[in-house]
Amino acid sequence: MKAFVRLGALFGQYSLVILLLAVWQGVVMIGVLPDYLLPSPSQILQALFDDALLLAHHAQYTLATAFLGTAIGLLLSFILSILMDLSKGFRQKVYPILLLNQTIPTIAIAPLLVIWLGYGILPKVVLVVLSVFFPMTIALLDGYRSVENEQLNLFKSMKATTYQTYIHLKIPSAMGYFFTGLKVALSYALISAVVAEWLGGYHGLGVYMTRVRKSYELDNMFAVIFLISFLTLLLIALVKWLENRAMHYKNKE
């Protein structure tokens, strides 16, 4: 019974998406738009199944780049956010640089990274790091600053060290902000990895997209777009699951 309830809730949540796909399918089937300009969802699914092994091969490289860049970005974000929280002067000097980094389009800086760092994995990882760095740093910083003064004063009265204050108070308090930032960061990471692969390389979903675009295989082009969207949603769902687990243990404590 619970399974049917969950299935009904899921259908209701994505009912508009299902309706749009049905309209899309119908528009192509009755010839309003030719399928060589806009493939139908059924054609896209067929292309997805036909190239499943090749797409899986390329996807593992894109995901590896996204995960590696995100891991490095998270480490740097933790370090910088703590330094910015500890020093107001440092925060005022660094914050404009973070904002400037966020205003630079990914597609604009990617060619420069390829020229400077070559066609290997390094420029792709650097681009992912730059993409996830800002949302994670700001999310963590907001989390630290959300701690109430009464809690900080309590820790000071107990003569807690700075390390103890962060480990037992500020970082746990920032977990909600952390997971919110991580959802945004992972979506940025995957997109940035694909954009970097457009400009050069031998493996990855971006390389696959470039190849099918040059041969005008629009059904395969849409297939990889669908796959990237699915992977992004899957990563966000994974973060939500981790968030529920982490916040559940935190609330139990």
LINMO-V913041 format. One record per residue. N is the residue number from 1. RES is the residue in one letter. OMEGA is omega in degrees with one decimal (NA if undefined). NEAR is the number of other ideal C-beta (glycine too) atoms within 8 Angstrom. Layout:
[[N;RES;OMEGA;NEAR] [N;RES;OMEGA;NEAR]]
This chain:
[[1;M;179.3;4] [2;K;-179.6;5] [3;A;178.6;6] [4;F;178.2;7] [5;V;179.0;8] [6;R;178.6;8] [7;L;177.5;8] [8;G;177.8;8] [9;A;179.1;8] [10;L;178.2;8] [11;F;178.5;9] [12;G;-179.1;7] [13;Q;-175.9;6] [14;Y;-177.6;8] [15;S;180.0;8] [16;L;177.5;6] [17;V;179.3;7] [18;I;178.8;9] [19;L;179.7;8] [20;L;178.0;8] [21;L;179.0;9] [22;A;177.3;8] [23;V;177.7;8] [24;W;179.8;11] [25;Q;-178.9;11] [26;G;-179.4;8] [27;V;180.0;10] [28;V;-177.2;14] [29;M;-178.5;7] [30;I;172.3;6] [31;G;176.8;6] [32;V;173.7;5] [33;L;179.3;8] [34;P;-175.2;6] [35;D;177.0;9] [36;Y;173.7;5] [37;L;179.2;6] [38;L;179.0;10] [39;P;178.2;11] [40;S;177.1;11] [41;P;179.1;8] [42;S;176.9;7] [43;Q;179.3;11] [44;I;177.4;13] [45;L;178.1;9] [46;Q;177.6;9] [47;A;179.1;14] [48;L;178.9;12] [49;F;-179.0;7] [50;D;-177.7;6] [51;D;-173.3;10] [52;A;-177.8;8] [53;L;179.6;6] [54;L;178.1;8] [55;L;177.6;14] [56;A;177.6;8] [57;H;-179.5;9] [58;H;-176.7;13] [59;A;-178.3;11] [60;Q;177.8;8] [61;Y;178.5;11] [62;T;179.5;15] [63;L;178.2;11] [64;A;177.2;8] [65;T;-179.0;16] [66;A;-178.6;14] [67;F;-179.9;9] [68;L;178.5;11] [69;G;178.7;19] [70;T;179.7;13] [71;A;178.5;8] [72;I;178.9;10] [73;G;178.3;17] [74;L;179.6;12] [75;L;179.2;8] [76;L;-179.7;11] [77;S;177.6;13] [78;F;-178.0;9] [79;I;-176.2;8] [80;L;-178.8;10] [81;S;178.1;13] [82;I;178.2;10] [83;L;179.2;10] [84;M;178.8;13] [85;D;-178.8;11] [86;L;-174.5;7] [87;S;178.1;8] [88;K;179.3;5] [89;G;178.2;6] [90;F;179.8;10] [91;R;-179.3;11] [92;Q;179.6;7] [93;K;-174.0;8] [94;V;-174.6;11] [95;Y;177.7;9] [96;P;178.4;7] [97;I;176.5;8] [98;L;178.1;12] [99;L;179.3;9] [100;L;177.6;8] [101;N;-178.5;10] [102;Q;-177.8;7] [103;T;-179.3;5] [104;I;-178.9;8] [105;P;179.4;5] [106;T;-177.4;12] [107;I;-179.0;6] [108;A;-176.9;8] [109;I;-177.6;11] [110;A;179.0;14] [111;P;179.4;8] [112;L;179.8;8] [113;L;178.2;12] [114;V;178.6;13] [115;I;-176.6;6] [116;W;-169.2;6] [117;L;176.8;9] [118;G;-174.4;6] [119;Y;179.6;7] [120;G;-176.7;7] [121;I;-173.8;7] [122;L;-179.5;8] [123;P;179.3;15] [124;K;178.7;15] [125;V;179.5;12] [126;V;179.9;11] [127;L;177.3;17] [128;V;178.8;19] [129;V;179.8;12] [130;L;-177.9;12] [131;S;-175.8;15] [132;V;-172.9;18] [133;F;-175.4;13] [134;F;-177.0;11] [135;P;-179.4;11] [136;M;-179.9;16] [137;T;-179.5;14] [138;I;178.8;10] [139;A;179.8;15] [140;L;179.9;15] [141;L;176.7;12] [142;D;178.1;10] [143;G;177.9;14] [144;Y;-175.4;15] [145;R;178.1;7] [146;S;-179.7;8] [147;V;-177.9;9] [148;E;-178.9;5] [149;N;179.6;5] [150;E;178.5;6] [151;Q;178.6;10] [152;L;179.4;11] [153;N;177.3;8] [154;L;179.1;8] [155;F;178.1;12] [156;K;179.5;8] [157;S;177.7;6] [158;M;178.5;6] [159;K;176.4;5] [160;A;177.1;9] [161;T;177.4;6] [162;T;178.1;6] [163;Y;-179.8;6] [164;Q;179.3;9] [165;T;-179.8;12] [166;Y;-175.9;11] [167;I;-172.8;7] [168;H;-177.2;8] [169;L;-170.1;13] [170;K;-179.3;11] [171;I;174.8;9] [172;P;179.2;8] [173;S;-177.1;11] [174;A;-174.7;14] [175;M;178.0;13] [176;G;176.9;9] [177;Y;-179.0;12] [178;F;-177.4;12] [179;F;174.9;14] [180;T;177.5;9] [181;G;-178.2;13] [182;L;177.1;12] [183;K;178.5;11] [184;V;-176.0;10] [185;A;-178.2;15] [186;L;176.4;15] [187;S;174.9;11] [188;Y;-175.4;12] [189;A;-178.0;16] [190;L;179.6;15] [191;I;180.0;12] [192;S;177.8;17] [193;A;179.3;18] [194;V;179.2;14] [195;V;179.1;13] [196;A;-179.6;17] [197;E;176.0;18] [198;W;-168.6;10] [199;L;177.9;10] [200;G;179.5;5] [201;G;-176.3;12] [202;Y;-178.3;4] [203;H;176.4;8] [204;G;-179.2;14] [205;L;176.7;15] [206;G;176.3;15] [207;V;178.3;13] [208;Y;179.7;13] [209;M;-179.9;14] [210;T;-178.0;10] [211;R;-178.1;8] [212;V;177.2;11] [213;R;-179.5;9] [214;K;178.6;6] [215;S;176.7;6] [216;Y;176.1;5] [217;E;-173.1;9] [218;L;177.7;10] [219;D;176.2;11] [220;N;178.0;11] [221;M;178.0;11] [222;F;179.9;11] [223;A;-179.6;14] [224;V;175.4;13] [225;I;176.3;9] [226;F;-179.0;10] [227;L;178.9;12] [228;I;177.4;12] [229;S;179.6;8] [230;F;179.7;8] [231;L;178.3;11] [232;T;178.2;12] [233;L;179.3;8] [234;L;179.2;8] [235;L;178.2;11] [236;I;177.2;11] [237;A;177.8;8] [238;L;178.6;8] [239;V;178.0;12] [240;K;178.8;10] [241;W;177.8;8] [242;L;179.2;9] [243;E;179.5;11] [244;N;178.3;8] [245;R;-176.7;8] [246;A;-178.6;10] [247;M;177.0;11] [248;H;178.1;8] [249;Y;-179.9;8] [250;K;-179.7;9] [251;N;178.5;6] [252;K;177.3;5] [253;E;NA;4]]
